[in-house]
Amino acid sequence: MNTGKKVLMGLIAGLATGSILGILFAPSKGSSTRKKISKKSDDYLNEISNKFDDYLGGISKKFDSIKNEAINKTENGKEKVEGMQGKLTTSAGKHHI
């Protein structure tokens, strides 16, 4: 995990912790406080889930790009080998006659 992602995750964790502590120490009824904590937890969970999905999407795109590049290079290499085989066959046929 690169430094930017570590900083982002640390920031999100810090915000979540700060929000929960702020709610816990705010003068409210217990039921109200529990509802606020639950809502904030859901919000942060959704945010983290979205960021994780974006991260996986980026990895998937990069994998597809590398896979396509490998396929293209394999096809190009195959064409070059077939071309060389043709030249060798033609060259060998000329020398036998």
mmCIF file of the C-alpha atoms, coordinates in Angstrom:
data_MODEL
# 
_entry.id   MODEL 
# 
loop_
_atom_site.group_PDB 
_atom_site.id 
_atom_site.type_symbol 
_atom_site.label_atom_id 
_atom_site.label_alt_id 
_atom_site.label_comp_id 
_atom_site.label_asym_id 
_atom_site.label_entity_id 
_atom_site.label_seq_id 
_atom_site.pdbx_PDB_ins_code 
_atom_site.Cartn_x 
_atom_site.Cartn_y 
_atom_site.Cartn_z 
_atom_site.occupancy 
_atom_site.B_iso_or_equiv 
_atom_site.pdbx_formal_charge 
_atom_site.auth_seq_id 
_atom_site.auth_comp_id 
_atom_site.auth_asym_id 
_atom_site.auth_atom_id 
_atom_site.pdbx_PDB_model_num 
ATOM 1  C CA . MET A 1 1  ? 0.000   0.000   0.000   1.00 0.00 ? 1  MET A CA 1 
ATOM 2  C CA . ASN A 1 2  ? 1.530   3.331   -0.969  1.00 0.00 ? 2  ASN A CA 1 
ATOM 3  C CA . THR A 1 3  ? 1.928   6.282   1.367   1.00 0.00 ? 3  THR A CA 1 
ATOM 4  C CA . GLY A 1 4  ? -1.023  8.225   -0.077  1.00 0.00 ? 4  GLY A CA 1 
ATOM 5  C CA . LYS A 1 5  ? -3.432  5.391   0.614   1.00 0.00 ? 5  LYS A CA 1 
ATOM 6  C CA . LYS A 1 6  ? -2.068  4.950   4.131   1.00 0.00 ? 6  LYS A CA 1 
ATOM 7  C CA . VAL A 1 7  ? -2.579  8.648   4.807   1.00 0.00 ? 7  VAL A CA 1 
ATOM 8  C CA . LEU A 1 8  ? -6.126  8.511   3.404   1.00 0.00 ? 8  LEU A CA 1 
ATOM 9  C CA . MET A 1 9  ? -7.038  5.485   5.526   1.00 0.00 ? 9  MET A CA 1 
ATOM 10 C CA . GLY A 1 10 ? -5.509  7.141   8.595   1.00 0.00 ? 10 GLY A CA 1 
ATOM 11 C CA . LEU A 1 11 ? -7.474  10.313  7.907   1.00 0.00 ? 11 LEU A CA 1 
ATOM 12 C CA . ILE A 1 12 ? -10.731 8.389   7.542   1.00 0.00 ? 12 ILE A CA 1 
ATOM 13 C CA . ALA A 1 13 ? -10.037 6.443   10.753  1.00 0.00 ? 13 ALA A CA 1 
ATOM 14 C CA . GLY A 1 14 ? -9.223  9.679   12.570  1.00 0.00 ? 14 GLY A CA 1 
ATOM 15 C CA . LEU A 1 15 ? -12.405 11.351  11.365  1.00 0.00 ? 15 LEU A CA 1 
ATOM 16 C CA . ALA A 1 16 ? -14.483 8.364   12.414  1.00 0.00 ? 16 ALA A CA 1 
ATOM 17 C CA . THR A 1 17 ? -12.869 8.251   15.853  1.00 0.00 ? 17 THR A CA 1 
ATOM 18 C CA . GLY A 1 18 ? -13.255 11.993  16.348  1.00 0.00 ? 18 GLY A CA 1 
ATOM 19 C CA . SER A 1 19 ? -16.902 11.951  15.309  1.00 0.00 ? 19 SER A CA 1 
ATOM 20 C CA . ILE A 1 20 ? -17.752 9.058   17.591  1.00 0.00 ? 20 ILE A CA 1 
ATOM 21 C CA . LEU A 1 21 ? -15.955 10.635  20.551  1.00 0.00 ? 21 LEU A CA 1 
ATOM 22 C CA . GLY A 1 22 ? -17.691 13.936  19.861  1.00 0.00 ? 22 GLY A CA 1 
ATOM 23 C CA . ILE A 1 23 ? -21.067 12.232  19.891  1.00 0.00 ? 23 ILE A CA 1 
ATOM 24 C CA . LEU A 1 24 ? -20.271 10.259  23.048  1.00 0.00 ? 24 LEU A CA 1 
ATOM 25 C CA . PHE A 1 25 ? -19.288 13.363  24.984  1.00 0.00 ? 25 PHE A CA 1 
ATOM 26 C CA . ALA A 1 26 ? -22.128 15.534  23.702  1.00 0.00 ? 26 ALA A CA 1 
ATOM 27 C CA . PRO A 1 27 ? -24.981 16.084  26.165  1.00 0.00 ? 27 PRO A CA 1 
ATOM 28 C CA . SER A 1 28 ? -27.752 13.919  24.647  1.00 0.00 ? 28 SER A CA 1 
ATOM 29 C CA . LYS A 1 29 ? -29.996 11.084  25.706  1.00 0.00 ? 29 LYS A CA 1 
ATOM 30 C CA . GLY A 1 30 ? -28.471 7.606   25.393  1.00 0.00 ? 30 GLY A CA 1 
ATOM 31 C CA . SER A 1 31 ? -30.919 6.500   22.687  1.00 0.00 ? 31 SER A CA 1 
ATOM 32 C CA . SER A 1 32 ? -30.208 9.617   20.656  1.00 0.00 ? 32 SER A CA 1 
ATOM 33 C CA . THR A 1 33 ? -26.472 9.110   21.016  1.00 0.00 ? 33 THR A CA 1 
ATOM 34 C CA . ARG A 1 34 ? -26.715 5.458   19.929  1.00 0.00 ? 34 ARG A CA 1 
ATOM 35 C CA . LYS A 1 35 ? -28.690 6.492   16.828  1.00 0.00 ? 35 LYS A CA 1 
ATOM 36 C CA . LYS A 1 36 ? -26.085 9.112   15.947  1.00 0.00 ? 36 LYS A CA 1 
ATOM 37 C CA . ILE A 1 37 ? -23.252 6.614   16.389  1.00 0.00 ? 37 ILE A CA 1 
ATOM 38 C CA . SER A 1 38 ? -25.071 4.068   14.259  1.00 0.00 ? 38 SER A CA 1 
ATOM 39 C CA . LYS A 1 39 ? -25.722 6.605   11.486  1.00 0.00 ? 39 LYS A CA 1 
ATOM 40 C CA . LYS A 1 40 ? -22.116 7.860   11.503  1.00 0.00 ? 40 LYS A CA 1 
ATOM 41 C CA . SER A 1 41 ? -20.804 4.292   11.469  1.00 0.00 ? 41 SER A CA 1 
ATOM 42 C CA . ASP A 1 42 ? -22.991 3.485   8.467   1.00 0.00 ? 42 ASP A CA 1 
ATOM 43 C CA . ASP A 1 43 ? -21.841 6.633   6.693   1.00 0.00 ? 43 ASP A CA 1 
ATOM 44 C CA . TYR A 1 44 ? -18.162 5.847   7.239   1.00 0.00 ? 44 TYR A CA 1 
ATOM 45 C CA . LEU A 1 45 ? -18.643 2.208   6.299   1.00 0.00 ? 45 LEU A CA 1 
ATOM 46 C CA . ASN A 1 46 ? -20.276 3.262   3.011   1.00 0.00 ? 46 ASN A CA 1 
ATOM 47 C CA . GLU A 1 47 ? -17.489 5.742   2.320   1.00 0.00 ? 47 GLU A CA 1 
ATOM 48 C CA . ILE A 1 48 ? -14.770 3.169   2.986   1.00 0.00 ? 48 ILE A CA 1 
ATOM 49 C CA . SER A 1 49 ? -16.640 0.598   0.912   1.00 0.00 ? 49 SER A CA 1 
ATOM 50 C CA . ASN A 1 50 ? -16.869 3.019   -2.021  1.00 0.00 ? 50 ASN A CA 1 
ATOM 51 C CA . LYS A 1 51 ? -13.164 3.852   -1.800  1.00 0.00 ? 51 LYS A CA 1 
ATOM 52 C CA . PHE A 1 52 ? -12.287 0.157   -1.652  1.00 0.00 ? 52 PHE A CA 1 
ATOM 53 C CA . ASP A 1 53 ? -14.490 -0.524  -4.705  1.00 0.00 ? 53 ASP A CA 1 
ATOM 54 C CA . ASP A 1 54 ? -12.726 2.295   -6.567  1.00 0.00 ? 54 ASP A CA 1 
ATOM 55 C CA . TYR A 1 55 ? -9.351  0.838   -5.579  1.00 0.00 ? 55 TYR A CA 1 
ATOM 56 C CA . LEU A 1 56 ? -10.347 -2.645  -6.781  1.00 0.00 ? 56 LEU A CA 1 
ATOM 57 C CA . GLY A 1 57 ? -11.708 -1.141  -10.007 1.00 0.00 ? 57 GLY A CA 1 
ATOM 58 C CA . GLY A 1 58 ? -8.353  0.511   -10.638 1.00 0.00 ? 58 GLY A CA 1 
ATOM 59 C CA . ILE A 1 59 ? -6.520  -2.742  -10.020 1.00 0.00 ? 59 ILE A CA 1 
ATOM 60 C CA . SER A 1 60 ? -8.906  -4.560  -12.348 1.00 0.00 ? 60 SER A CA 1 
ATOM 61 C CA . LYS A 1 61 ? -8.364  -2.004  -15.125 1.00 0.00 ? 61 LYS A CA 1 
ATOM 62 C CA . LYS A 1 62 ? -4.592  -2.249  -14.721 1.00 0.00 ? 62 LYS A CA 1 
ATOM 63 C CA . PHE A 1 63 ? -4.759  -6.068  -14.807 1.00 0.00 ? 63 PHE A CA 1 
ATOM 64 C CA . ASP A 1 64 ? -6.891  -5.991  -17.976 1.00 0.00 ? 64 ASP A CA 1 
ATOM 65 C CA . SER A 1 65 ? -4.448  -3.574  -19.593 1.00 0.00 ? 65 SER A CA 1 
ATOM 66 C CA . ILE A 1 66 ? -1.461  -5.782  -18.765 1.00 0.00 ? 66 ILE A CA 1 
ATOM 67 C CA . LYS A 1 67 ? -3.326  -8.885  -19.931 1.00 0.00 ? 67 LYS A CA 1 
ATOM 68 C CA . ASN A 1 68 ? -4.236  -7.252  -23.254 1.00 0.00 ? 68 ASN A CA 1 
ATOM 69 C CA . GLU A 1 69 ? -0.655  -6.076  -23.730 1.00 0.00 ? 69 GLU A CA 1 
ATOM 70 C CA . ALA A 1 70 ? 0.612   -9.616  -23.087 1.00 0.00 ? 70 ALA A CA 1 
ATOM 71 C CA . ILE A 1 71 ? -1.884  -11.036 -25.591 1.00 0.00 ? 71 ILE A CA 1 
ATOM 72 C CA . ASN A 1 72 ? -0.827  -8.482  -28.217 1.00 0.00 ? 72 ASN A CA 1 
ATOM 73 C CA . LYS A 1 73 ? 2.870   -9.207  -27.675 1.00 0.00 ? 73 LYS A CA 1 
ATOM 74 C CA . THR A 1 74 ? 2.217   -12.937 -27.883 1.00 0.00 ? 74 THR A CA 1 
ATOM 75 C CA . GLU A 1 75 ? 0.313   -12.514 -31.145 1.00 0.00 ? 75 GLU A CA 1 
ATOM 76 C CA . ASN A 1 76 ? 3.046   -10.274 -32.571 1.00 0.00 ? 76 ASN A CA 1 
ATOM 77 C CA . GLY A 1 77 ? 5.701   -12.777 -31.550 1.00 0.00 ? 77 GLY A CA 1 
ATOM 78 C CA . LYS A 1 78 ? 3.728   -15.619 -33.099 1.00 0.00 ? 78 LYS A CA 1 
ATOM 79 C CA . GLU A 1 79 ? 3.416   -13.684 -36.370 1.00 0.00 ? 79 GLU A CA 1 
ATOM 80 C CA . LYS A 1 80 ? 7.164   -12.989 -36.391 1.00 0.00 ? 80 LYS A CA 1 
ATOM 81 C CA . VAL A 1 81 ? 7.972   -16.662 -35.784 1.00 0.00 ? 81 VAL A CA 1 
ATOM 82 C CA . GLU A 1 82 ? 5.601   -17.729 -38.567 1.00 0.00 ? 82 GLU A CA 1 
ATOM 83 C CA . GLY A 1 83 ? 7.208   -15.167 -40.878 1.00 0.00 ? 83 GLY A CA 1 
ATOM 84 C CA . MET A 1 84 ? 10.672  -16.461 -40.066 1.00 0.00 ? 84 MET A CA 1 
ATOM 85 C CA . GLN A 1 85 ? 9.513   -20.048 -40.622 1.00 0.00 ? 85 GLN A CA 1 
ATOM 86 C CA . GLY A 1 86 ? 8.195   -19.036 -44.041 1.00 0.00 ? 86 GLY A CA 1 
ATOM 87 C CA . LYS A 1 87 ? 11.465  -17.356 -44.954 1.00 0.00 ? 87 LYS A CA 1 
ATOM 88 C CA . LEU A 1 88 ? 13.468  -20.369 -43.779 1.00 0.00 ? 88 LEU A CA 1 
ATOM 89 C CA . THR A 1 89 ? 11.241  -22.746 -45.733 1.00 0.00 ? 89 THR A CA 1 
ATOM 90 C CA . THR A 1 90 ? 11.560  -20.597 -48.859 1.00 0.00 ? 90 THR A CA 1 
ATOM 91 C CA . SER A 1 91 ? 15.306  -20.277 -48.376 1.00 0.00 ? 91 SER A CA 1 
ATOM 92 C CA . ALA A 1 92 ? 15.732  -24.014 -47.807 1.00 0.00 ? 92 ALA A CA 1 
ATOM 93 C CA . GLY A 1 93 ? 13.633  -24.812 -50.907 1.00 0.00 ? 93 GLY A CA 1 
ATOM 94 C CA . LYS A 1 94 ? 15.832  -22.586 -53.088 1.00 0.00 ? 94 LYS A CA 1 
ATOM 95 C CA . HIS A 1 95 ? 18.986  -24.323 -51.942 1.00 0.00 ? 95 HIS A CA 1 
ATOM 96 C CA . HIS A 1 96 ? 17.707  -27.850 -52.646 1.00 0.00 ? 96 HIS A CA 1 
ATOM 97 C CA . ILE A 1 97 ? 16.826  -27.246 -56.250 1.00 0.00 ? 97 ILE A CA 1 
# 
